[in-house]
Amino acid sequence: MNTGAIVRHSLKLAMLTATSRVIGLVREMVRAAYLGTTAFADAFTIAFLLPNLMRRLFAEGSIAVAFVPTFKGYLIENDREKIRTFLSSFLTVLTFLVTVAVLAGIVASDGIISVFYADLSPDIRQETALLTRLMFPYLAFVSIAAFFQGMLNSVNIFGPSGFVPILFNVCVVAATVLLSPHLENPARAMTVGVLAGGFLQATVQLPFALKAGFRFVFRPLRAAFSDPGVRRIFVLIAPTIIGMAAYEVNLLASSVIANTAGTGVVSALQFSNRLLELLLGVFAVSIGTVVLTELSDNAKRGAWDKFSGHLLFSANAVALVTIPATVFSVLNATDIVTLVFKARAFDDRSVALTAAIFLFHIAGLYLIAVNRVLAPAFYAQEDTRSPTWAGIASFGANIALCLLLVGPFAGPGIALAGTLAALVNTLLLVLPLWRRDRALFGPAIRRGVAYLGRIILLSVIAAAPAWALKPFVIPLFSANPWRIIALGAPLAILAALFFSLLFAALLFLRDEQALHLLRRLRARIGRTGV
């Protein structure tokens, strides 16, 4: 797969991911309207946090870090019986582990909430524990879904894994709207939607895995744990478990610290993070998903020049997308939060709280995105220790900064701590690459930093005219009673001006990423006859 194929697959996945993120944004708008930044909103946020954190260990952690690189080796060997045995063994072990985790989570929910969230009022603490128990089976569904996704992505099939999050978000929205009038509170309705959406994520991908020719059954547990491929995964993931556990404790501790800053701060952080994930998921996550399979293939074949080239191209593509989005969002943070969330229970206080947090969250967009490209560079080489140590150091920095900044800055201090911790993580991922092979990665790193500086400078220059015109554009629509027009229209006009100026500057400078995107668009138009 060349850089063109990476862009092609990334764009296809990005279109599906963008659709999912938009519907996910609708989901958060519905959540904001029904829950706002109330105590019930905090209850749902905390309850979803625990199984969602464990998902990163059983799903994203094991699949991305260990399963895909190991499975790539089996695919290159092309022994169908070995592939079938490996898949069956891994599915058996994964199912056993997540079942134990789900049962343990259900049993321990009351104790966990009582210990870590003692500041909650008794009724909200009881509701949070109930929602946590109801939510834990989601961990099993999404872990099996990640197993199917890993198989399909390994053979460059990205469509199903890009589509199923759309189903998840639709389920949550539908359940909230339809069931809220019939349940005690909207948080319970959202919980039903989470469970239904997680179940669909797993079941919808199964036919595609079977169509791709993969076959798997449950094996005896002892035989499954003894499988060489499964043992290799445990060797690869062992250091990562420490890092992932640190990451989970990190998020849990951040939410505990945020809870001390006042009612609604935990939820405001979550709403802000959803906006961040919308921008992150449109392209950056798609690049990371696609590039992992390609880098794994390069590493298995020893094609290190291609490995370095693909990594640099992907990192530059991330900068091209995230830096302009960051600059525009910083200049329009309050308007964006008002447009997306303000309704019913999400009042002016909620807007001010969330917008202040969003400013510091969005500052870390590029760092978080590039980390999702850099980490696969290590996983592809079956090196899980370097990103693990980077994650642990980032965890320590985040907790220390949260404790330092929450007092003077409250919620925004928590967001700033996360951004600074992401910077620590980025530096600790770049340095090992540079030290590993300076002749190979040194020039790529220097070119990547230079490209980042160029995009920052061009984005700031392109933003100046849009910022200057903002006071004249907003009054043209402010009298309209519809918020989507009163705020949405000015933001759309300013965004069109900003990105048009930026893209024109990139084409004038013959930027490689921009030219490649233009060629892709021309080719697509030529094929469709548009």
Buried (B, 14 or more C-beta within 10 A) or exposed (E): BEBEEBBBBBBBBBBBBBBBBBBBBBBBBBBBBBBBBBBBBBBBBBBBBBBBBBBBBBBBBBBBBBBBBBBBBBBEEEEEEBBBBBBBBBBBBBBBBBBEBBEEBBEBBBEBBBEBBEEBEEEBBBBBBBBBBBBBBBBBBBBBBBBBBBBBBBBEBBBBBBBBBBBBBBBBBBBBBEBBEEBEBBBBBBBBBBBBBBBBBBBBBBEBBEEBEBEBEEBEEEEBBEBEBBEBBBEBBEBBBBBBBBBBEBBBBBBBBBBEBEBBBBBBBBBBBBBBBBBBBBBBBBBBBBBBBBBBBBBBEEBBEBBBBBBBBBBBBBBBBBBBBBBBBBBBBBBBBBBBBBBEBBEEEBBBBBBBBBBBBBBBBBBBBBBBBBBBBBBBBBBBBBBBBBBBBBBBBBBEBBEEBBEEBBBBBBBBBBBBBBBBBBEBBBEBBBEBEEEBBBEBBEEBEEBBEBBBEBBEEBBEEBBEBBEEBBEEBEEEEEEEBBBBBBBEBBBEBBBEBBBEBBEEEEBBBBEBBBEBEEEEEEEEEE
